[in-house]
Amino acid sequence: MSSVPGVDLSLALEHGLTEEEWEGIVSILGRTPSYPELGIFSVMWAEHCSYKSSKVYLKTLPTEGPHVIEGPGENAGVVSIGDGLAVVFKIESHNHPSFIEPKQGAGTGVGGILRDVFTMGARPIASLDSLRFGPIDDPKHRYLLQGVVDGVGGYGNPVGVATVGGETWFHECYRGNILVNAFSLGLVEEEGVFRAHASGVGNPVIYAGSKTGRDGIHGASLLASAEFDEGSEAKRPTVQVGDPFTEKCLIEACLELMKTGTVVGIQDMGAAGLTCSSFEMAGAAGNGIDLDLDRVPQREEGMTPYELLLSESQERMLLVAQAGQEERVFEIFHRWDLDAAVVGTVTTGGRMKVRWHGETVVDIPVAPVAQSSPELERPTREPAALRERQKLDLAAVVPEDDLQGALEALLDTPNLGSKSWVWRQYDQLVQGGTVAGPGGDAAMVRITREDGTPTQKAVALAVDCNPRWCWLDPYTGTQAAVAEAARNVACTGATPLALTNCLNFGNPEKPEIMWEFAEATRGLGDAARALGTPVVSGNVSFYNETSGRAIFPTPTIAMVGLLEDWERHAVSHFTSPGLAVLLLGETREEVGGSEWLALRRGLEAGHPPVVDLEHERRLHALLAEGVAAGFIVTAHDVSDGGLAVALAECAIAGPERIGVDAVFADPLRPDALLFGESTGRIITASHDAGALLALARRHGIAAYEVGRTGGARLVIRPPDGGVWIDADVAELHAAWAGALPRRLATSGERR
């Protein structure tokens, strides 16, 4: 240890700690920390691990409900789906690593979220991704797009977990800081849930999985907890390198081991590696741990205590087993060709003691590190420009003189065009449970018990956020994100149960960013309470900005719902000619924050559309009943691009192109009627319009029969007999399907 740097305030500041935090550390220890101890505090008190800027707001979110088995605080949330079964799910960010090294950053993001799920005892069965990039005409962002997609597929495919849906969005605000949010869901017996507790004094602490290397050191503290600048790409060595084949073995070994009754507690080594896993497990149980770093499997020579404790090497687990069962544990991991070693013991006293080469290099209390990290109430201030950008006088906006041209242009944008270029690179069918994969409002995965016994149940999954709306009004925009995610799940016929969130924001040290975060979490909490969808897990990602320019607030919401009978579900496209087409919900003259306004008028302004949460909840009930009764065959959320785009998607997104002839009588400006993005609306198709209209009346939902499916054209008319849009469905499909490939191909990039 003679070569380690001298530990003082200056070194603490280099580690991302503040002067006040340094003083707190010295006070806790009663002395200057050792170099490894400084490293421990720096990662555990970093924003990424401690949530020090967000804790005060996260505590206000609703986390309990009739289906909730485990809420925030564990690796992932757990929700009952009945009959002794539960789903385990969470979404997390891997933004900064993916910007620096897109393939490995995205791949290890997938690997990390999978470990969060199977750590709880669940077999991962489905993944989603939410991706945000800068403009696609920027060669760097085409490279980032291809690298991230390669990383998601390159990890998820070989590990054997289907990527069944997601979203991809492009905007100038992400030019310096992309977002890669990864979601995973697993299935577990309710009685088989495991937690990250280091319980049982004298029990062995066992390391399992890959060997430890020097990759990922300070990924959590100095990469994920600081904003970018021009030198950020030099941080490439802090990005971990993943191995999906090892992860697959780790999944199987852990799930096999969990059935033996030998596991007391288990935690994956994600951010901050061995440090975070050991401190959090000890803290959760109120115990201490004695660690011996010489026993840690290592793949590089000469690793120091600092490196061993802070490494974020992938595919590693830390578990506490019943004393005397060590050989049983080793036998299983070794059979799966994985390292396993006893590296410590659970102790009393609540202290973490770490030895290396016979010397004690760490001796600190667990609680201040793991459970009593700083909790900040940072100042908040409404952005000075907010009121100005919310101003929008529709009368001053030039009316659209080519409605059909506007629809064609919208379908050809990277944001509204088909994302099949992305998801066709993912395995959507592995494990055989996918009922509906990418491309619809929500994915659906059938539930089969671990022993292979099929059930009639399915879960519906959707991930949503409109960052432009959140920039214009974080409170309303976040409510809208929750509402849309729930609505998309409900479009399948499923009942929304609970959500997980990934809250992506800029630098929390800026009062304007903290105001956005405070408003967003207020909107999230109010919407979750109103819809009965508690927040069971999540992630906060701050410092998403480069050279002082922050991303739009992007509170990504992933919603999970339950279908009791997977054979009775609706799809988001027209299935046959001759069906009545009905619109559920009211259209208002709302173009603020719309894709049409941004694309055709170059304006990002106005208020987002109103969100009526009571209406949304009644809409969920209507959809569940209508789908179960067979009245609703097609249900598609009207969102980005408005009514015209939603009708076009119904016509072109299915296996067959089926046209529609529709009439809208609303007394609104035609462009606002067709391209406004009022919330709470669903395009439906039914064999029995009368039954669906009666059902809508009973649930208090406005419903209008607007047309009928059939033919090869998309026709939208005003009530006076004229024609607003009369387009060939095949041509619309060609523009929509080619929106991404055409831009990549014309830039000399691979398809």
Stockholm file with secondary structure:
# STOCKHOLM 1.0

chainA/1-751         MSSVPGVDLSLALEHGLTEEEWEGIVSILGRTPSYPELGIFSVMWAEHCSYKSSKVYLKTLPTEGPHVIEGPGENAGVVSIGDGLAVVFKIESHNHPSFIEPKQGAGTGVGGILRDVFTMGARPIASLDSLRFGPIDDPKHRYLLQGVVDGVGGYGNPVGVATVGGETWFHECYRGNILVNAFSLGLVEEEGVFRAHASGVGNPVIYAGSKTGRDGIHGASLLASAEFDEGSEAKRPTVQVGDPFTEKCLIEACLELMKTGTVVGIQDMGAAGLTCSSFEMAGAAGNGIDLDLDRVPQREEGMTPYELLLSESQERMLLVAQAGQEERVFEIFHRWDLDAAVVGTVTTGGRMKVRWHGETVVDIPVAPVAQSSPELERPTREPAALRERQKLDLAAVVPEDDLQGALEALLDTPNLGSKSWVWRQYDQLVQGGTVAGPGGDAAMVRITREDGTPTQKAVALAVDCNPRWCWLDPYTGTQAAVAEAARNVACTGATPLALTNCLNFGNPEKPEIMWEFAEATRGLGDAARALGTPVVSGNVSFYNETSGRAIFPTPTIAMVGLLEDWERHAVSHFTSPGLAVLLLGETREEVGGSEWLALRRGLEAGHPPVVDLEHERRLHALLAEGVAAGFIVTAHDVSDGGLAVALAECAIAGPERIGVDAVFADPLRPDALLFGESTGRIITASHDAGALLALARRHGIAAYEVGRTGGARLVIRPPDGGVWIDADVAELHAAWAGALPRRLATSGERR
#=GR chainA/1-751 SS CTTSCCCSHHHHHHTTCCHHHHHHHHHHHTSCCCHHHHHHHHHHTSHHHHCTTTHHHHTTSCCCCTTEEECTTSSSEEEEEETTEEEEEEEEECHHHHHHSHHHHHHHHHHHHHHHHHTTTCEEEEEEEEEEESCTTSHHHHHHHHHHHHHHHHHHHHHTCCEEEEEEEECGGGTTCCEEEEEEEEEEEGGGCCCCCCCSTTCEEEEEESCBCSTTTTIIIIITTSCBCTTGGGGGGGSCCCCHHHHHHHHHHHHHHHTTTCEEEEEECCTTHHHHHHHHHHHHHTCEEEEEGGGSCBSSTTCCHHHHHHCCCSSEEEEEECTTCHHHHHHHHHHTTCEEEEEEEEESSSEEEEEETTEEEEEEEHHHHHTSCCCCCCCCCCCTTHHHHTCCCGGGSCCCSCHHHHHHHHHTSTTTSCCHHHHTTSCCCTTSCEEECTTSSSEEEEEECTTSCEEEEEEEEEEECCHHHHHHCHHHHHHHHHHHHHHHHHTTTCEEEEEEEEEECSCTTSHHHHHHHHHHHHHHHHHHHHHTCCEEEEEEECCCEETTEECCCEEEEEEEEEESCTTSCCBSSCCSTTCEEEEESCCCSCCTTCHHHHHHHCCCCSCCCCCCHHHHHHHHHHHHHHHHHTCCSEEEECCTTHHHHHHHHHHHSSSSCCCEEEECCCCSCHHHHHHCCCSSCEEEEESCHHHHHHHHHHTTCCEEEEEEECSSEEEEECTTSCCSEEEEHHHHHHHHHTHHHHHHHHTTCCC
#=GC SS_cons         CTTSCCCSHHHHHHTTCCHHHHHHHHHHHTSCCCHHHHHHHHHHTSHHHHCTTTHHHHTTSCCCCTTEEECTTSSSEEEEEETTEEEEEEEEECHHHHHHSHHHHHHHHHHHHHHHHHTTTCEEEEEEEEEEESCTTSHHHHHHHHHHHHHHHHHHHHHTCCEEEEEEEECGGGTTCCEEEEEEEEEEEGGGCCCCCCCSTTCEEEEEESCBCSTTTTIIIIITTSCBCTTGGGGGGGSCCCCHHHHHHHHHHHHHHHTTTCEEEEEECCTTHHHHHHHHHHHHHTCEEEEEGGGSCBSSTTCCHHHHHHCCCSSEEEEEECTTCHHHHHHHHHHTTCEEEEEEEEESSSEEEEEETTEEEEEEEHHHHHTSCCCCCCCCCCCTTHHHHTCCCGGGSCCCSCHHHHHHHHHTSTTTSCCHHHHTTSCCCTTSCEEECTTSSSEEEEEECTTSCEEEEEEEEEEECCHHHHHHCHHHHHHHHHHHHHHHHHTTTCEEEEEEEEEECSCTTSHHHHHHHHHHHHHHHHHHHHHTCCEEEEEEECCCEETTEECCCEEEEEEEEEESCTTSCCBSSCCSTTCEEEEESCCCSCCTTCHHHHHHHCCCCSCCCCCCHHHHHHHHHHHHHHHHHTCCSEEEECCTTHHHHHHHHHHHSSSSCCCEEEECCCCSCHHHHHHCCCSSCEEEEESCHHHHHHHHHHTTCCEEEEEEECSSEEEEECTTSCCSEEEEHHHHHHHHHTHHHHHHHHTTCCC
//
